[in-house]
Amino acid sequence: MNSSSLRRLFIQVRGKKLSPDEAVSRLRHLPFEDLGFAKVDHHRVLRQGMPEVIFSQGKSPKQVAGIFARLAEHGGNVLATRASEEQYGAVAANTPKAEYRPLARAITLKRDRKRYGKGVIAVVSAGTSDIPVAEEAVVTAELMGNSVQHIYDVGVAGIHRLLAHRSVLAKARVIIVCAGMEGALPSVVGGLVGVPVIAVPTSVGYGAAFEGLAALLGMLNSCASNVSVVNIDNGFGAAYVASLINRR
């Protein structure tokens, strides 16, 4: 690739013109930048359309802040999932414009506000206890440039609550359904719509729910053919896949 092609590539990705020296400086950190404790994948936005996302659980506040700052310096949106308030404090010290979404346990920096999704992603939770997982999905989908609507506390114990929102479901291009207990809600939603339904089992329920395993197995055995399933409590993964579908 010659310097002219390289400049055009970065103009398209970053939205601004770079000199050859600036382009070379950026390339020094591609495809990744070694921070010692982490290898930050700056090339991911070119490959997948979304920058690397930080999984904060198990990392120290200093580590999360360091990775967040390096991603922020390269432009675009930045997301850290499963983050604590202590980790957010460390991030905010380096990146003051970062925001904390406590329900989702997510740290966000939103600078790219362009809509990349072609339709609406609906995020549905069976119960109020499932909202934290649903909120992780909402935040992720929003940062990936989607229009998002949420419907909360519409589980099968009171199915009329779900049916009252059929118009929202009918307009959605992809639907994410978060449910614990027996995990029945995605099958019900799947039977009402003709679009992909991504089921997220949550670790909500009494002892025999086995921290989400019962919901996971129930969703995997769904009789609704348009239902796919992600891992327990993985609102992020569901939103990522929903975003890819919504961009097509």
PLY file of the C-alpha trace (Angstrom):
ply
format ascii 1.0
element vertex 248
property float x
property float y
property float z
element edge 247
property int vertex1
property int vertex2
end_header
0.00 0.00 0.00
1.50 3.37 -1.01
1.31 6.56 1.08
-1.54 7.95 -1.05
-3.68 4.85 -0.46
-2.80 4.93 3.22
-3.97 8.53 3.57
-7.25 7.72 1.84
-7.77 4.77 4.17
-7.37 6.89 7.30
-9.51 9.70 5.89
-12.32 7.19 5.45
-11.92 5.62 8.88
-11.18 8.64 11.02
-12.91 11.38 9.06
-9.85 13.62 8.90
-6.74 13.98 6.76
-3.40 12.79 8.11
0.07 13.68 6.93
2.37 10.79 5.95
4.28 11.25 9.23
1.07 11.05 11.24
0.01 7.95 9.32
3.36 6.28 10.06
2.98 7.19 13.74
-0.45 5.53 13.81
0.90 2.43 12.05
3.50 1.94 14.77
0.62 0.86 17.01
-1.05 -1.35 14.42
-2.24 -4.01 14.56
-1.79 -3.72 18.35
-0.03 -1.69 21.01
1.76 -3.52 23.81
1.19 -1.86 27.20
2.96 -4.65 29.08
-0.19 -5.83 30.85
-2.39 -5.65 27.73
-2.06 -5.68 23.96
-4.52 -3.06 22.72
-6.00 -3.96 19.32
-6.25 -0.62 17.49
-6.76 -2.43 14.18
-10.09 -3.97 15.20
-12.17 -1.03 14.01
-10.77 -1.56 10.51
-11.53 -5.29 10.58
-14.88 -5.32 12.35
-16.26 -1.77 12.34
-16.16 -1.47 16.14
-13.14 -0.69 18.33
-11.92 -3.17 20.92
-14.14 -3.30 24.01
-12.63 -3.53 27.49
-13.87 -6.35 29.74
-13.15 -4.71 33.09
-13.88 -7.59 35.46
-10.64 -8.89 36.96
-8.63 -5.86 35.91
-7.30 -3.22 38.29
-8.61 0.36 38.05
-5.19 1.44 36.77
-5.24 -1.20 34.03
-8.74 -0.28 32.87
-7.83 3.42 32.87
-4.65 2.76 30.89
-6.39 0.74 28.18
-9.31 3.17 28.03
-6.99 6.15 27.58
-5.05 4.50 24.75
-8.26 3.56 22.92
-9.61 7.09 23.44
-6.52 8.63 21.87
-7.25 6.81 18.61
-10.71 8.37 18.22
-14.19 6.90 18.00
-16.33 5.48 20.78
-14.90 3.56 23.74
-16.73 1.02 25.89
-15.69 -0.79 29.05
-18.10 -3.46 30.33
-18.48 -5.01 33.81
-16.88 -1.93 35.32
-17.03 -0.76 38.94
-17.35 2.80 40.20
-13.75 2.57 41.41
-12.60 1.68 37.92
-14.66 4.53 36.50
-12.95 6.95 38.91
-9.57 5.94 37.54
-10.79 6.27 33.94
-12.35 9.69 34.56
-9.08 11.00 35.99
-7.44 10.41 32.57
-10.51 10.79 30.34
-12.84 13.39 31.93
-15.52 13.07 29.23
-16.08 9.39 29.99
-19.44 8.55 31.56
-20.55 5.76 33.90
-23.80 3.84 33.35
-24.32 2.19 36.76
-27.18 -0.15 35.84
-25.21 -1.51 32.90
-21.91 -1.36 34.85
-20.41 0.27 31.76
-17.99 3.13 31.14
-18.60 4.92 27.87
-17.03 7.61 25.73
-19.32 8.52 22.85
-17.96 10.76 20.12
-19.22 9.08 16.94
-22.99 9.69 16.89
-23.62 8.45 13.38
-26.39 5.86 12.89
-25.00 2.72 11.28
-27.98 0.45 12.00
-30.72 0.36 9.38
-33.57 -0.25 11.82
-34.49 -0.45 15.50
-33.06 -2.94 17.99
-35.60 -3.76 20.71
-34.26 -4.90 24.09
-36.76 -6.78 26.25
-36.38 -7.92 29.86
-38.61 -10.49 31.52
-38.32 -8.96 34.98
-36.91 -5.94 36.75
-34.10 -8.15 38.05
-33.00 -8.76 34.45
-32.58 -5.04 33.70
-28.82 -4.84 34.44
-28.11 -7.39 31.68
-30.61 -5.66 29.38
-28.96 -2.30 30.05
-25.57 -3.71 29.07
-27.18 -4.65 25.76
-28.76 -1.20 25.38
-25.48 0.65 26.02
-23.53 -1.58 23.65
-26.08 -1.28 20.84
-26.24 2.50 21.24
-22.45 2.88 21.06
-22.42 0.76 17.92
-24.65 3.32 16.23
-28.12 1.81 16.56
-31.53 3.18 17.40
-32.60 1.25 20.50
-35.94 0.85 22.28
-36.35 -1.08 25.51
-39.32 -2.86 27.07
-38.81 -3.92 30.68
-40.66 -6.22 33.10
-42.89 -8.03 30.59
-42.31 -11.66 31.59
-44.60 -14.61 30.95
-46.13 -14.43 34.44
-48.18 -11.50 33.08
-48.12 -12.02 29.33
-50.59 -9.18 28.73
-47.78 -6.76 29.62
-45.76 -8.02 26.64
-48.73 -7.99 24.26
-49.33 -4.33 25.09
-46.01 -3.60 23.29
-46.61 -5.62 20.13
-46.29 -2.51 17.97
-42.72 -1.94 19.19
-41.83 -5.58 18.55
-43.36 -5.44 15.08
-41.19 -2.47 14.08
-37.90 -3.92 15.37
-35.31 -5.33 12.98
-33.65 -7.40 15.72
-34.91 -8.22 19.23
-32.82 -9.05 22.29
-34.68 -10.83 25.09
-33.16 -11.14 28.57
-34.78 -13.60 30.98
-33.90 -15.68 34.02
-35.92 -18.29 35.93
-37.11 -20.83 33.30
-36.16 -18.57 30.35
-39.50 -18.84 28.54
-39.86 -15.29 27.24
-37.66 -15.52 24.09
-39.82 -18.36 22.74
-42.95 -16.28 23.24
-41.42 -13.26 21.54
-40.08 -15.45 18.74
-43.58 -16.69 18.05
-44.86 -13.15 17.61
-42.31 -11.74 15.14
-40.53 -12.60 11.91
-37.10 -11.18 12.76
-34.04 -12.58 14.58
-34.49 -12.93 18.34
-31.32 -13.13 20.42
-31.98 -14.75 23.78
-29.87 -13.86 26.82
-30.25 -16.15 29.85
-29.67 -14.29 33.11
-28.44 -15.63 36.43
-31.74 -14.68 38.09
-33.80 -17.27 39.95
-34.04 -19.59 42.93
-31.78 -22.59 43.57
-32.86 -24.87 40.71
-32.24 -22.02 38.26
-28.56 -22.88 38.81
-27.44 -19.27 38.25
-28.85 -19.12 34.74
-28.19 -22.66 33.58
-31.90 -23.57 33.61
-32.73 -20.51 31.48
-29.85 -21.29 29.12
-31.02 -24.86 28.54
-34.62 -23.73 28.14
-33.63 -21.17 25.49
-31.44 -23.67 23.65
-34.50 -25.93 23.45
-36.78 -23.18 22.15
-39.40 -24.31 19.63
-39.29 -20.85 17.99
-37.02 -21.24 14.96
-35.89 -17.58 14.90
-34.31 -17.69 18.39
-30.53 -17.85 18.90
-28.84 -17.89 22.30
-25.76 -16.26 23.82
-24.04 -17.01 27.11
-25.46 -16.35 30.57
-25.66 -12.62 31.40
-23.95 -11.73 28.09
-25.89 -8.61 27.18
-22.79 -7.27 25.43
-22.47 -10.26 23.12
-26.15 -10.17 22.23
-25.98 -6.48 21.33
-22.82 -6.93 19.27
-24.43 -9.63 17.14
-27.68 -7.64 16.90
-25.70 -4.63 15.68
-24.00 -6.66 12.96
-27.39 -7.93 11.79
-28.87 -4.43 11.90
-26.08 -3.01 9.74
-26.74 -5.42 6.87
0 1
1 2
2 3
3 4
4 5
5 6
6 7
7 8
8 9
9 10
10 11
11 12
12 13
13 14
14 15
15 16
16 17
17 18
18 19
19 20
20 21
21 22
22 23
23 24
24 25
25 26
26 27
27 28
28 29
29 30
30 31
31 32
32 33
33 34
34 35
35 36
36 37
37 38
38 39
39 40
40 41
41 42
42 43
43 44
44 45
45 46
46 47
47 48
48 49
49 50
50 51
51 52
52 53
53 54
54 55
55 56
56 57
57 58
58 59
59 60
60 61
61 62
62 63
63 64
64 65
65 66
66 67
67 68
68 69
69 70
70 71
71 72
72 73
73 74
74 75
75 76
76 77
77 78
78 79
79 80
80 81
81 82
82 83
83 84
84 85
85 86
86 87
87 88
88 89
89 90
90 91
91 92
92 93
93 94
94 95
95 96
96 97
97 98
98 99
99 100
100 101
101 102
102 103
103 104
104 105
105 106
106 107
107 108
108 109
109 110
110 111
111 112
112 113
113 114
114 115
115 116
116 117
117 118
118 119
119 120
120 121
121 122
122 123
123 124
124 125
125 126
126 127
127 128
128 129
129 130
130 131
131 132
132 133
133 134
134 135
135 136
136 137
137 138
138 139
139 140
140 141
141 142
142 143
143 144
144 145
145 146
146 147
147 148
148 149
149 150
150 151
151 152
152 153
153 154
154 155
155 156
156 157
157 158
158 159
159 160
160 161
161 162
162 163
163 164
164 165
165 166
166 167
167 168
168 169
169 170
170 171
171 172
172 173
173 174
174 175
175 176
176 177
177 178
178 179
179 180
180 181
181 182
182 183
183 184
184 185
185 186
186 187
187 188
188 189
189 190
190 191
191 192
192 193
193 194
194 195
195 196
196 197
197 198
198 199
199 200
200 201
201 202
202 203
203 204
204 205
205 206
206 207
207 208
208 209
209 210
210 211
211 212
212 213
213 214
214 215
215 216
216 217
217 218
218 219
219 220
220 221
221 222
222 223
223 224
224 225
225 226
226 227
227 228
228 229
229 230
230 231
231 232
232 233
233 234
234 235
235 236
236 237
237 238
238 239
239 240
240 241
241 242
242 243
243 244
244 245
245 246
246 247
